[in-house]
Amino acid sequence: MPKIKTNRGAAKRFRMTASGRYKRAHAYHNHILTKKDSKRKRSLRATALVAPEDSAMVRRLLPYL
């Protein structure tokens, strides 16, 4: 079997946790931040976990992570 290429865009966006789940950043935290209140921006700063339904797709993109 040939090796599978890692999707480089996905490799920059996802990291695996010690328990085998994937963590990701929140969207909507890049620009037009003036209309968003501080509480919302603060919560967008934190990392989130990829939903279990989407983990299979991420695993396919990152076979060696």
Secondary structure by P-SEA (a helix, b strand, c coil): ccccccaaaaaaccccccccbbbbbbcccccccccccaaaaaaaabbbbccccaaaaaaaacccc
